[in-house]
Amino acid sequence: MITITERAALKVKDMLAEQDQPDKLYLRVGVQHGGCSGFSYSMGFDDEKKESDTELHLHGVKVLLDKESQPLLNGTVIDYKESMMGGGFSIENPNATVTCGCGSSFRTATAAGKPEDC
């Protein structure tokens, strides 16, 4: 399915701690049509689990994946990296055959999506 590194999970837990009811929230990871290369990643908190969602527990973080995103994210690793310019999440997706320079959109060999202008 997907992997979240321990460092990324710690950052998610820090972010959850700032929310009103962190114990009721999931980290939803998904894919949406759009972006320079055809698909863009989405990641945010959600308090609603749908019947078609897959729930994962990764380093103490409850993660939801919707049914449509699962094949596009299979094998993906989410990490958190600090740099002199700050920090941010990085996504390594083995299914991505083309990525945009911004790193937030991608295309796969089997599902090209509809590219938009950068």
Sequence and secondary structure as in RCSB ss.txt:
>XXXX:A:sequence
MITITERAALKVKDMLAEQDQPDKLYLRVGVQHGGCSGFSYSMGFDDEKKESDTELHLHGVKVLLDKESQPLLNG
TVIDYKESMMGGGFSIENPNATVTCGCGSSFRTATAAGKPEDC
>XXXX:A:secstr
 EEE HHHHHHHHHHHHTSSSGGG EEEEEEEE STTSEEEEEEEES   TT EEEEETTEEEEE TTTHHHHTT
EEEEEEEETTEEEEEEE TTEEEE TTSSEEEESS        
